[in-house]
């Protein structure tokens, strides 16, 4: 399974901006436990979804350490991404 993984840390009120280049892609925001499940092919929970347009904006449910995963869901294509944490304050 090929995917891009970015580790980020957020504060209350932050949003995550993911700029995609190339194909549309899944942008998945998850904690360490769900990321390990994702990597192992087990069931996992995430915030985000499939984005056809860039940038993808995802709001973390809480402050903390997160993984931003970008993948093509098994589809053909190529994608690159840039991730920024933006403060709404």
Secondary structure by P-SEA (a helix, b strand, c coil): cbbbbbbbccccbbbbbbbbcccbbbbbbbcaaaaaaaaacccccccccccccccbbbbbccccccccccccccccccccbbbbbbbcc
